[in-house]
Amino acid sequence: MRFPAEAKYNDALDCAVLFYLTGDANYARCAADILHNATKTLLPVTASTSTSNGGWIFQSDLLKEARVTGTQLPIIYDFLYSWLQTNQVYDVKTATMVDFNFTTAQSVFRKQYELTRDHGQKESNWSALESTTMLNNLLALDDSAERSTALQVY
Protein backbone atom coordinates (compact mmCIF):
# COMPACT_ATOMS: atom_id res chain seq x y z
CA MET A 1 0.00 0.00 0.00
CA ARG A 2 1.34 3.42 -0.92
CA PHE A 3 0.68 6.30 1.42
CA PRO A 4 -0.27 9.66 -0.17
CA ALA A 5 2.92 11.30 1.11
CA GLU A 6 4.99 8.45 -0.28
CA ALA A 7 3.48 8.83 -3.73
CA LYS A 8 3.99 12.59 -3.72
CA TYR A 9 7.60 12.41 -2.55
CA ASN A 10 8.47 9.55 -4.89
CA ASP A 11 6.97 11.45 -7.84
CA ALA A 12 8.97 14.52 -6.86
CA LEU A 13 12.11 12.42 -6.58
CA ASP A 14 11.49 10.96 -10.04
CA CYS A 15 11.07 14.49 -11.42
CA ALA A 16 14.25 15.71 -9.71
CA VAL A 17 16.25 12.85 -11.23
CA LEU A 18 14.68 13.42 -14.64
CA PHE A 19 15.60 17.11 -14.41
CA TYR A 20 19.17 16.15 -13.56
CA LEU A 21 19.35 13.76 -16.51
CA THR A 22 17.53 15.86 -19.12
CA GLY A 23 17.87 19.47 -17.99
CA ASP A 24 14.13 19.92 -18.63
CA ALA A 25 13.00 22.68 -16.26
CA ASN A 26 9.44 21.32 -16.22
CA TYR A 27 10.69 18.40 -14.14
CA ALA A 28 12.54 20.78 -11.82
CA ARG A 29 9.42 22.91 -11.40
CA CYS A 30 7.30 19.93 -10.37
CA ALA A 31 9.85 18.58 -7.90
CA ALA A 32 10.71 22.01 -6.49
CA ASP A 33 7.08 22.93 -5.88
CA ILE A 34 6.52 19.70 -3.98
CA LEU A 35 9.75 20.13 -2.00
CA HIS A 36 8.88 23.71 -1.06
CA ASN A 37 5.34 22.94 0.07
CA ALA A 38 6.38 19.78 1.90
CA THR A 39 9.12 21.49 3.90
CA LYS A 40 6.94 24.53 4.60
CA THR A 41 4.07 22.33 5.80
CA LEU A 42 6.20 19.90 7.77
CA LEU A 43 8.29 22.37 9.78
CA PRO A 44 5.55 23.69 12.11
CA VAL A 45 4.33 20.16 12.96
CA THR A 46 5.36 19.16 16.46
CA ALA A 47 7.28 15.89 16.38
CA SER A 48 6.60 13.13 18.85
CA THR A 49 8.62 13.21 22.04
CA SER A 50 8.58 9.42 22.34
CA THR A 51 12.15 8.19 22.01
CA SER A 52 11.06 4.60 21.47
CA ASN A 53 9.70 5.12 17.93
CA GLY A 54 8.24 8.62 17.80
CA GLY A 55 8.21 10.26 14.42
CA TRP A 56 7.13 13.49 12.83
CA ILE A 57 4.47 12.79 10.23
CA PHE A 58 3.86 9.32 11.61
CA GLN A 59 3.83 10.32 15.26
CA SER A 60 4.10 6.78 16.61
CA ASP A 61 6.11 5.12 13.85
CA LEU A 62 9.50 6.60 12.97
CA LEU A 63 10.38 3.39 11.15
CA LYS A 64 7.50 3.90 8.70
CA GLU A 65 8.43 7.57 8.36
CA ALA A 66 12.03 6.67 7.56
CA ARG A 67 10.86 4.47 4.71
CA VAL A 68 7.92 6.52 3.43
CA THR A 69 9.07 10.14 3.58
CA GLY A 70 12.37 10.62 5.39
CA THR A 71 14.79 9.72 2.64
CA GLN A 72 13.30 11.53 -0.36
CA LEU A 73 13.28 15.24 0.51
CA PRO A 74 17.05 15.64 0.95
CA ILE A 75 17.71 13.80 -2.32
CA ILE A 76 15.26 16.05 -4.16
CA TYR A 77 17.04 19.04 -2.61
CA ASP A 78 20.40 17.73 -3.75
CA PHE A 79 19.32 17.27 -7.38
CA LEU A 80 17.64 20.70 -7.48
CA TYR A 81 20.02 22.78 -5.36
CA SER A 82 21.43 24.92 -8.18
CA TRP A 83 18.03 25.34 -9.83
CA LEU A 84 16.44 26.43 -6.53
CA GLN A 85 18.96 29.25 -6.18
CA THR A 86 17.82 31.00 -9.34
CA ASN A 87 14.15 30.03 -9.75
CA GLN A 88 10.98 30.56 -7.79
CA VAL A 89 8.60 27.88 -6.57
CA TYR A 90 4.82 27.77 -6.33
CA ASP A 91 3.43 28.26 -2.83
CA VAL A 92 0.09 26.49 -2.42
CA LYS A 93 -1.05 28.55 0.57
CA THR A 94 -0.54 31.95 -1.07
CA ALA A 95 -1.08 30.80 -4.68
CA THR A 96 1.98 32.82 -5.69
CA MET A 97 5.51 32.23 -6.87
CA VAL A 98 8.06 32.69 -4.07
CA ASP A 99 11.76 32.20 -3.47
CA PHE A 100 12.65 28.77 -2.10
CA ASN A 101 13.23 29.00 1.65
CA PHE A 102 16.60 27.32 2.24
CA THR A 103 16.40 28.02 5.98
CA THR A 104 13.14 26.09 6.25
CA ALA A 105 14.56 23.19 4.25
CA GLN A 106 17.67 23.09 6.44
CA SER A 107 15.50 23.01 9.56
CA VAL A 108 13.52 20.08 8.17
CA PHE A 109 16.68 18.12 7.30
CA ARG A 110 18.17 18.84 10.71
CA LYS A 111 14.99 17.78 12.51
CA GLN A 112 14.70 14.56 10.50
CA TYR A 113 18.35 13.74 11.24
CA GLU A 114 17.83 14.44 14.96
CA LEU A 115 14.66 12.35 15.13
CA THR A 116 16.38 9.40 13.52
CA ARG A 117 19.40 9.82 15.75
CA ASP A 118 17.43 10.20 18.98
CA HIS A 119 14.28 8.14 18.37
CA GLY A 120 15.57 5.36 16.18
CA GLN A 121 15.83 1.78 17.35
CA LYS A 122 19.33 0.53 18.01
CA GLU A 123 18.66 -3.01 19.23
CA SER A 124 17.38 -4.49 15.97
CA ASN A 125 17.58 -4.30 12.18
CA TRP A 126 15.68 -1.01 12.36
CA SER A 127 19.05 0.75 12.44
CA ALA A 128 19.74 -0.40 8.91
CA LEU A 129 16.28 0.58 7.73
CA GLU A 130 16.51 4.05 9.30
CA SER A 131 20.14 4.77 8.46
CA THR A 132 19.41 5.99 4.93
CA THR A 133 17.10 8.67 6.31
CA MET A 134 19.70 9.75 8.83
CA LEU A 135 22.49 9.84 6.26
CA ASN A 136 20.51 11.56 3.48
CA ASN A 137 19.34 14.30 5.82
CA LEU A 138 22.72 14.96 7.39
CA LEU A 139 24.35 15.13 3.95
CA ALA A 140 21.77 17.77 2.93
CA LEU A 141 22.95 20.11 5.68
CA ASP A 142 24.61 23.08 4.01
CA ASP A 143 26.90 23.94 6.95
CA SER A 144 30.04 21.86 6.46
CA ALA A 145 30.98 21.87 10.17
CA GLU A 146 27.50 20.73 11.19
CA ARG A 147 27.51 18.10 8.44
CA SER A 148 30.93 16.81 9.56
CA THR A 149 29.85 16.57 13.20
CA ALA A 150 26.65 14.76 12.23
CA LEU A 151 28.60 12.38 10.02
CA GLN A 152 30.82 11.45 12.97
CA VAL A 153 27.70 10.59 14.99
CA TYR A 154 26.35 8.54 12.12
C-alpha positions in Angstrom: 0.0 0.0 0.0 1.3 3.4 -0.9 0.7 6.3 1.4 -0.3 9.7 -0.2 2.9 11.3 1.1 5.0 8.4 -0.3 3.5 8.8 -3.7 4.0 12.6 -3.7 7.6 12.4 -2.5 8.5 9.5 -4.9 7.0 11.4 -7.8 9.0 14.5 -6.9 12.1 12.4 -6.6 11.5 11.0 -10.0 11.1 14.5 -11.4 14.3 15.7 -9.7 16.3 12.9 -11.2 14.7 13.4 -14.6 15.6 17.1 -14.4 19.2 16.2 -13.6 19.3 13.8 -16.5 17.5 15.9 -19.1 17.9 19.5 -18.0 14.1 19.9 -18.6 13.0 22.7 -16.3 9.4 21.3 -16.2 10.7 18.4 -14.1 12.5 20.8 -11.8 9.4 22.9 -11.4 7.3 19.9 -10.4 9.9 18.6 -7.9 10.7 22.0 -6.5 7.1 22.9 -5.9 6.5 19.7 -4.0 9.7 20.1 -2.0 8.9 23.7 -1.1 5.3 22.9 0.1 6.4 19.8 1.9 9.1 21.5 3.9 6.9 24.5 4.6 4.1 22.3 5.8 6.2 19.9 7.8 8.3 22.4 9.8 5.5 23.7 12.1 4.3 20.2 13.0 5.4 19.2 16.5 7.3 15.9 16.4 6.6 13.1 18.8 8.6 13.2 22.0 8.6 9.4 22.3 12.1 8.2 22.0 11.1 4.6 21.5 9.7 5.1 17.9 8.2 8.6 17.8 8.2 10.3 14.4 7.1 13.5 12.8 4.5 12.8 10.2 3.9 9.3 11.6 3.8 10.3 15.3 4.1 6.8 16.6 6.1 5.1 13.8 9.5 6.6 13.0 10.4 3.4 11.1 7.5 3.9 8.7 8.4 7.6 8.4 12.0 6.7 7.6 10.9 4.5 4.7 7.9 6.5 3.4 9.1 10.1 3.6 12.4 10.6 5.4 14.8 9.7 2.6 13.3 11.5 -0.4 13.3 15.2 0.5 17.0 15.6 1.0 17.7 13.8 -2.3 15.3 16.1 -4.2 17.0 19.0 -2.6 20.4 17.7 -3.8 19.3 17.3 -7.4 17.6 20.7 -7.5 20.0 22.8 -5.4 21.4 24.9 -8.2 18.0 25.3 -9.8 16.4 26.4 -6.5 19.0 29.3 -6.2 17.8 31.0 -9.3 14.2 30.0 -9.8 11.0 30.6 -7.8 8.6 27.9 -6.6 4.8 27.8 -6.3 3.4 28.3 -2.8 0.1 26.5 -2.4 -1.0 28.6 0.6 -0.5 32.0 -1.1 -1.1 30.8 -4.7 2.0 32.8 -5.7 5.5 32.2 -6.9 8.1 32.7 -4.1 11.8 32.2 -3.5 12.6 28.8 -2.1 13.2 29.0 1.6 16.6 27.3 2.2 16.4 28.0 6.0 13.1 26.1 6.2 14.6 23.2 4.3 17.7 23.1 6.4 15.5 23.0 9.6 13.5 20.1 8.2 16.7 18.1 7.3 18.2 18.8 10.7 15.0 17.8 12.5 14.7 14.6 10.5 18.3 13.7 11.2 17.8 14.4 15.0 14.7 12.4 15.1 16.4 9.4 13.5 19.4 9.8 15.7 17.4 10.2 19.0 14.3 8.1 18.4 15.6 5.4 16.2 15.8 1.8 17.3 19.3 0.5 18.0 18.7 -3.0 19.2 17.4 -4.5 16.0 17.6 -4.3 12.2 15.7 -1.0 12.4 19.0 0.8 12.4 19.7 -0.4 8.9 16.3 0.6 7.7 16.5 4.1 9.3 20.1 4.8 8.5 19.4 6.0 4.9 17.1 8.7 6.3 19.7 9.7 8.8 22.5 9.8 6.3 20.5 11.6 3.5 19.3 14.3 5.8 22.7 15.0 7.4 24.3 15.1 3.9 21.8 17.8 2.9 23.0 20.1 5.7 24.6 23.1 4.0 26.9 23.9 7.0 30.0 21.9 6.5 31.0 21.9 10.2 27.5 20.7 11.2 27.5 18.1 8.4 30.9 16.8 9.6 29.9 16.6 13.2 26.6 14.8 12.2 28.6 12.4 10.0 30.8 11.4 13.0 27.7 10.6 15.0 26.3 8.5 12.1 
